[in-house]
Amino acid sequence: MNIALYIHIPFCRRKCPYCDFNSYAGLDALQAPYVKALIAEMNWLAERGEWQANTLFIGGGTPTVLPLLLLTRVLSAARLAFHIPLPAEITIEANPGTVDESYLAGLRSAGANRLSLGAQSFHDDELHLLGRIHTVAEIDKALRAARQAGFQNLNLDLIYGLPGQSLERWRNTLERALVLSPEHLSLYSLGIEKGTPFAGRIAAGDLPAPDDDLAADMYELAEDMLEQEGYRHYEISNWAKGDSQFACRHNLTYWRNEPYLGLGAGAHSSWGGRRWHNLLSPSEYVAGMAAQSSGRAPWQNPAAAEVEVIDRPLAMGETMMLGLRLVEEGVPLARFSSRFARPLSNVYGSELDALQERGLLELLPDRARLTRRGRLLGNQAFAPFLPDE
């Protein structure tokens, strides 16, 4: 059974004020029991199926706050339980302030071959605003250390649309990132999530609300600059150097709406017509995996919290919303027809026509994909494929 495998490490040194991910600071004492629970979940699943993970992505949180011994133990156990082949893409997320060459060399020796650094900005005052624990100098240092450790596939995460950020400062961040020549760049517009400190500060008038028009200008600037530097824009928020060699294979699984398993607290899975997630609390997840479960299906694991049946209409709509994120590939007509035994035009003919009339989508002989305007107005382009309430 071929899948993509995600493993969640929920620990952080400090919770960033814009972050609503399932991550926690101050739980260092739980790290070793958590790794033990992760390995128990791996073994539980391995006893119930012959899995092969074609990609592995360890994210968080900040996976690299774990001691090297614990993180490599997770990596080694996953490779064994899920029969991960040697050529597989194995990604580790890292904060630049948590790694050095020795640590990264240990990850590389354990099989990791892709590193995703959460740089976010190349201005120290913006990093301070974002609550990041690293500096610009540490980004440069971490990237050099990764190269010395043998990583030849590096991603930098950057955030734009920050409170008070100008177009020129964003241009400067892009220029400084490009000097480092990473194989991949992920660029995200700052989202203000309910319940975060940033949301509270904006509501109180302490921070300016995001400027959507300026954020759109920043996005278009990035499109132009990265294209000039030879990066291929393959997904709304992602660029890879050169051809498809450096596109993130793990995330392509999500965008193509293919099966994946998620391990750890709050991790999501989609397989066998079901979608489920584990308990959010790391301590509850650890306790759950210490319990027994006689279930045979992967969604019956002891730490699973909620299970949803994915019916055909929902699967078709999600295939459209996810696939249209792929800039060049879009939604291939033959793949859609093969999966759902119905031509795309028969299912969504009127929706496709309306999006074309608005200049948000183009329907080619072999695929449907968004226009540049459609990428800027993605939420409007995806809306026709949302399930009815």
ZANU-937205 format. One line per 3 residues: their letters; for each residue x, y, z of C-alpha. Coordinates in pm, 1 decimal. Example, Ala and Ser with C-alpha at 12.3 -4.5 7.8 and 13.67 -1.06 7.14 Angstrom:
BEGIN
AS) 1230.0/-450.0/780.0 | 1367.0/-106.0/714.0
***
This chain:
BEGIN
MNI) 0.0/0.0/0.0 | 173.1/313.7/-124.7 | 133.9/629.4/80.6
ALY) 305.9/951.9/175.5 | 400.6/963.3/543.9 | 385.4/1269.1/770.1
IHI) 515.1/1270.9/1128.4 | 424.8/1558.5/1360.4 | 664.6/1687.8/1625.2
PFC) 459.8/1940.5/1827.4 | 740.7/2091.2/2037.2 | 874.8/2446.9/2005.0
RRK) 1111.8/2661.2/2206.2 | 863.1/2945.9/2181.5 | 517.7/2972.4/2025.4
CPY) 512.3/3238.3/1752.9 | 231.6/3495.9/1793.9 | 86.5/3434.0/1445.5
CDF) 90.9/3052.9/1467.6 | -221.8/2841.7/1512.7 | -53.3/2508.9/1438.1
NSY) -70.1/2225.5/1688.8 | 252.9/2324.3/1863.1 | 358.2/2381.9/2222.8
AGL) 644.0/2537.6/2416.7 | 757.6/2416.6/2758.2 | 691.4/2043.5/2712.2
DAL) 1051.9/1924.2/2701.7 | 983.8/1656.1/2964.1 | 732.5/1496.3/2726.7
QAP) 975.6/1459.0/2436.4 | 1105.5/1109.3/2514.7 | 759.5/964.2/2598.8
YVK) 624.5/1125.6/2282.3 | 888.3/960.0/2063.8 | 807.1/629.0/2230.4
ALI) 438.6/683.3/2144.8 | 525.8/768.7/1783.9 | 715.5/443.5/1745.8
AEM) 423.6/257.3/1904.7 | 190.4/411.8/1644.7 | 428.8/310.7/1366.2
NWL) 441.6/-45.7/1491.1 | 63.0/-61.0/1536.9 | 13.3/40.5/1174.4
AER) 291.4/-185.3/1045.2 | 121.2/-485.7/1206.3 | -196.1/-410.0/1010.2
GEW) -66.5/-351.0/660.4 | 227.4/-377.3/424.9 | 290.2/-7.2/380.5
QAN) 543.5/161.7/157.3 | 598.8/530.9/213.8 | 734.6/695.1/-98.6
TLF) 798.0/1020.4/88.5 | 848.5/1115.6/453.0 | 795.4/1464.1/592.5
IGG) 873.1/1539.3/958.6 | 713.4/1870.9/1053.2 | 588.3/2059.0/1352.5
GTP) 622.0/2250.0/1568.9 | 996.9/2243.1/1535.7 | 1130.5/1889.2/1489.1
TVL) 1487.2/2008.0/1546.2 | 1419.3/2104.2/1908.3 | 1437.2/1730.5/1974.2
PLL) 1780.0/1600.1/2075.3 | 1947.4/1446.1/1771.8 | 1925.8/1096.3/1921.5
LLT) 1546.5/1118.1/1955.4 | 1488.1/1262.7/1608.3 | 1710.2/1006.2/1436.5
RVL) 1530.7/733.6/1633.7 | 1201.8/853.5/1483.0 | 1355.7/861.9/1136.7
SAA) 1506.7/514.5/1160.8 | 1189.1/359.1/1301.5 | 980.1/514.3/1023.2
RLA) 1213.0/390.0/751.6 | 1186.1/37.9/893.1 | 811.3/27.6/963.8
FHI) 706.1/183.8/634.1 | 968.2/28.4/404.6 | 1090.6/366.7/285.8
PLP) 1318.6/311.4/-15.9 | 1657.7/479.0/-32.9 | 1567.4/719.7/-318.0
AEI) 1265.3/848.5/-124.3 | 1236.6/1217.8/-45.3 | 1283.0/1259.1/332.9
TIE) 1219.6/1614.5/455.6 | 1290.2/1761.6/798.5 | 1157.7/2102.5/900.6
ANP) 1409.4/2307.0/1097.6 | 1435.1/2641.7/1271.1 | 1767.5/2808.3/1179.7
GTV) 1831.3/2882.1/1546.7 | 1816.3/2515.2/1651.0 | 2071.8/2345.0/1423.3
DES) 2444.3/2331.4/1360.9 | 2661.0/2131.2/1121.9 | 2700.1/1838.2/1362.7
YLA) 2324.6/1807.8/1416.9 | 2252.4/1832.3/1045.0 | 2522.6/1580.2/960.2
GLR) 2352.2/1340.5/1200.2 | 2019.7/1387.8/1021.0 | 2185.3/1339.2/684.4
SAG) 2349.9/1015.9/803.3 | 2011.5/890.4/925.0 | 1865.9/929.9/575.7
ANR) 1721.9/1282.3/562.6 | 1791.2/1436.5/222.4 | 1572.9/1749.5/215.4
LSL) 1580.3/2031.0/471.3 | 1311.0/2297.4/503.1 | 1434.2/2602.7/694.2
GAQ) 1177.8/2838.5/845.0 | 1362.5/3157.9/752.8 | 1044.0/3375.1/723.6
SFH) 1227.9/3708.0/673.6 | 1571.4/3855.8/607.1 | 1514.0/4153.6/837.5
DDE) 1585.7/4110.7/1207.7 | 1312.3/4353.9/1313.4 | 1054.8/4152.1/1117.4
LHL) 1180.8/3829.9/1274.4 | 1139.7/3993.9/1615.8 | 783.8/4100.2/1527.6
LGR) 706.5/3741.8/1423.4 | 842.4/3609.7/1753.4 | 1107.3/3398.3/1582.5
IHT) 1397.7/3273.2/1793.5 | 1657.8/3312.8/1516.5 | 1836.5/3601.6/1345.9
VAE) 1921.0/3670.7/982.5 | 2282.1/3574.0/1054.2 | 2161.7/3236.6/1181.0
IDK) 1972.5/3174.5/855.2 | 2295.9/3216.4/659.1 | 2484.6/3002.4/909.4
ALR) 2224.2/2723.6/904.8 | 2218.5/2709.9/526.5 | 2598.5/2689.2/506.7
AAR) 2594.7/2417.0/772.8 | 2334.3/2223.1/575.2 | 2551.0/2237.1/263.9
QAG) 2852.5/2120.0/462.2 | 2644.2/1834.7/604.4 | 2562.8/1717.7/252.1
FQN) 2210.2/1850.7/192.3 | 2160.6/1922.3/-177.9 | 1788.4/1995.9/-156.9
LNL) 1704.6/2295.5/61.2 | 1381.6/2489.1/100.8 | 1337.8/2831.5/256.1
DLI) 999.3/2936.0/398.1 | 926.5/3309.5/374.1 | 625.5/3513.0/491.4
YGL) 498.9/3830.3/323.7 | 222.1/4076.8/405.3 | 360.6/4147.6/753.1
PGQ) 225.3/4445.6/950.1 | 418.1/4750.9/831.6 | 615.3/4559.9/567.0
SLE) 678.6/4757.9/249.1 | 710.5/4624.0/-103.5 | 1077.8/4723.2/-107.0
RWR) 1156.1/4536.4/214.0 | 987.3/4227.8/67.9 | 1195.3/4272.4/-248.2
NTL) 1507.3/4285.2/-31.4 | 1409.3/3965.7/151.1 | 1363.2/3789.7/-183.2
ERA) 1696.9/3919.1/-311.7 | 1879.9/3796.5/-1.7 | 1709.2/3458.3/-22.3
LVL) 1805.2/3421.7/-388.0 | 2170.5/3493.4/-308.3 | 2167.1/3173.8/-99.6
SPE) 2038.8/2979.9/-403.1 | 1804.6/2731.1/-231.3 | 1658.0/2461.0/-451.3
HLS) 1305.5/2547.5/-336.1 | 1114.9/2845.0/-196.7 | 778.1/2845.8/-17.2
LYS) 616.2/3189.3/13.1 | 313.0/3240.9/236.2 | 94.5/3544.0/291.7
LGI) 57.0/3613.8/663.2 | -279.5/3487.4/779.1 | -438.6/3628.7/1092.6
EKG) -582.6/3328.0/1270.9 | -852.7/3355.1/1535.5 | -723.3/3312.7/1888.8
TPF) -360.8/3401.8/1813.9 | -181.7/3693.8/1984.4 | -158.2/3867.3/1645.7
AGR) -537.0/3854.2/1608.6 | -574.3/4005.8/1954.8 | -328.7/4286.1/1880.6
IAA) -503.9/4374.1/1554.8 | -843.4/4377.0/1727.7 | -699.2/4609.7/1993.3
GDL) -553.2/4843.6/1730.6 | -197.4/4761.9/1833.3 | -110.9/4618.4/1490.4
PAP) -237.2/4723.4/1146.7 | -460.0/4473.6/969.4 | -313.7/4304.9/660.9
DDD) -333.2/4501.2/336.3 | -468.3/4253.2/81.5 | -384.4/4473.9/-217.4
LAA) -24.6/4516.5/-102.9 | 3.6/4142.2/-38.0 | -113.5/4079.6/-395.7
DMY) 156.2/4317.5/-522.6 | 413.8/4126.9/-316.7 | 297.0/3797.6/-463.1
ELA) 321.0/3926.3/-819.7 | 666.1/4069.3/-749.2 | 778.1/3727.7/-624.6
EDM) 637.1/3557.6/-934.3 | 836.2/3788.0/-1161.0 | 1161.5/3781.3/-962.4
LEQ) 1171.1/3405.8/-917.2 | 1089.2/3337.8/-1281.2 | 1381.4/3559.2/-1383.6
EGY) 1609.7/3355.6/-1156.2 | 1507.0/3023.6/-1311.9 | 1258.5/2901.9/-1050.1
RHY) 953.7/2714.6/-1174.9 | 625.2/2819.4/-1016.7 | 462.4/2479.6/-975.3
EIS) 211.1/2544.0/-693.3 | 39.4/2861.4/-576.8 | 285.0/2913.2/-288.9
NWA) 583.4/2707.4/-407.8 | 871.7/2745.7/-651.0 | 1141.1/2492.1/-747.0
KGD) 1471.1/2557.3/-918.3 | 1497.3/2428.9/-1274.3 | 1273.5/2140.2/-1379.4
SQF) 1056.5/1923.0/-1156.9 | 1352.6/1762.5/-978.4 | 1317.0/1984.0/-669.8
ACR) 937.4/2011.6/-648.1 | 830.4/1876.1/-308.0 | 713.9/1523.9/-386.8
HNL) 550.7/1484.2/-46.5 | 327.0/1787.4/-86.6 | 242.0/1685.6/-443.0
TYW) 66.4/1388.3/-283.2 | -165.8/1626.7/-98.0 | -231.7/1847.0/-400.4
RNE) -312.2/1542.5/-614.4 | -548.2/1421.2/-339.5 | -364.8/1091.0/-300.8
PYL) -342.5/872.1/15.0 | -127.3/974.6/310.0 | -83.2/877.3/672.8
GLG) -12.2/1125.4/951.8 | 144.3/1014.1/1280.1 | 162.6/1207.3/1604.6
AGA) -55.1/1451.5/1797.6 | -318.0/1613.1/1575.8 | -179.6/1457.8/1256.9
HSS) -428.1/1401.2/974.1 | -457.2/1096.2/748.6 | -652.6/1016.5/432.6
WGG) -673.6/657.4/313.4 | -933.5/401.3/214.0 | -1217.8/650.0/170.0
RRW) -1172.4/782.1/524.9 | -1010.8/1090.6/673.9 | -915.4/1107.2/1039.6
HNL) -690.5/1287.0/1282.7 | -523.1/1197.6/1607.9 | -582.5/1353.8/1948.4
LSP) -450.4/1711.4/1953.8 | -294.5/1715.1/2300.6 | 55.7/1561.5/2306.4
SEY) -1.3/1420.1/2655.2 | -337.5/1269.6/2555.1 | -178.2/1127.4/2242.0
VAG) 94.4/962.2/2452.8 | -168.4/816.9/2686.6 | -377.7/701.5/2391.6
MAA) -92.2/513.5/2229.2 | -24.0/340.0/2560.3 | -374.8/192.8/2545.8
QSS) -479.8/-114.7/2351.8 | -688.4/-132.3/2035.9 | -799.4/-449.3/1861.8
GRA) -913.2/-257.6/1553.0 | -770.3/-358.3/1218.3 | -831.7/-43.4/1012.6
PWQ) -569.9/233.9/1036.6 | -833.7/484.7/1153.4 | -898.9/263.5/1456.4
NPA) -560.2/334.0/1613.5 | -572.6/405.8/1989.3 | -503.0/778.8/1945.4
AAE) -749.5/850.6/1662.9 | -998.2/1124.2/1753.5 | -1238.2/1176.0/1463.2
VEV) -1312.0/979.0/1147.0 | -1493.0/1113.1/840.2 | -1617.3/912.5/543.3
IDR) -1518.3/1076.0/214.1 | -1800.7/1022.3/-33.5 | -1764.6/1065.3/-409.6
PLA) -1897.4/1425.9/-436.8 | -1665.1/1540.5/-157.9 | -1367.1/1358.7/-311.6
MGE) -1436.1/1518.4/-650.7 | -1463.7/1867.8/-503.8 | -1146.7/1830.2/-300.7
TMM) -961.5/1693.9/-603.5 | -1053.4/2014.8/-785.7 | -964.6/2254.0/-502.8
LGL) -631.3/2086.6/-435.7 | -537.4/2018.5/-795.8 | -605.8/2373.0/-910.3
RLV) -331.2/2484.9/-673.1 | -83.1/2326.4/-915.4 | 15.5/2608.2/-1147.9
EEG) 113.3/2415.4/-1460.5 | -31.5/2070.1/-1395.3 | -371.1/2178.2/-1268.8
VPL) -629.5/1898.9/-1279.0 | -548.5/1654.6/-1562.4 | -869.6/1555.4/-1739.6
ARF) -763.4/1193.6/-1794.1 | -668.5/1148.4/-1427.8 | -1001.3/1288.1/-1307.6
SSR) -1198.0/1069.0/-1549.6 | -1000.3/758.3/-1455.3 | -1049.2/815.6/-1082.5
FAR) -1418.5/903.3/-1085.1 | -1538.5/730.8/-1404.6 | -1690.0/1058.0/-1525.1
PLS) -1546.8/1330.1/-1749.7 | -1463.1/1650.8/-1566.4 | -1684.1/1855.0/-1799.7
NVY) -1984.1/1635.4/-1716.0 | -1939.0/1692.5/-1343.8 | -1840.7/2060.3/-1334.1
GSE) -1926.8/2196.7/-1679.1 | -2119.2/2503.7/-1561.6 | -1866.0/2583.2/-1287.9
LDA) -1576.2/2564.6/-1533.8 | -1759.9/2787.2/-1782.6 | -1830.6/3050.0/-1516.8
LQE) -1469.3/3055.3/-1398.2 | -1345.5/3090.0/-1755.8 | -1581.1/3382.5/-1816.7
RGL) -1436.2/3556.9/-1510.9 | -1081.0/3498.0/-1630.5 | -993.5/3277.8/-1332.6
LEL) -946.7/2945.9/-1513.0 | -837.5/2810.1/-1849.1 | -953.3/2475.6/-1986.2
LPD) -685.8/2319.3/-2205.1 | -726.8/2001.9/-2414.2 | -572.2/1791.2/-2136.3
RAR) -619.4/1986.1/-1811.7 | -795.1/2259.9/-1620.0 | -576.1/2515.7/-1446.3
LTR) -596.7/2860.5/-1293.3 | -486.5/3175.0/-1472.3 | -253.0/3420.9/-1305.0
RGR) -560.7/3618.2/-1198.1 | -710.6/3295.5/-1065.4 | -406.7/3234.6/-848.8
LLG) -442.4/3581.2/-696.9 | -812.6/3517.9/-629.9 | -777.2/3154.6/-532.6
NQA) -1057.3/3151.2/-276.7 | -1303.6/3270.7/-540.2 | -1178.3/3009.6/-785.7
FAP) -1211.5/2727.5/-532.6 | -1554.8/2828.3/-400.9 | -1763.8/2644.5/-666.0
FLP) -1610.4/2314.5/-557.3 | -1680.4/2348.9/-185.6 | -1927.1/2092.4/-47.8
DE) -2279.1/2213.0/21.5 | -2340.7/2288.5/387.7
***
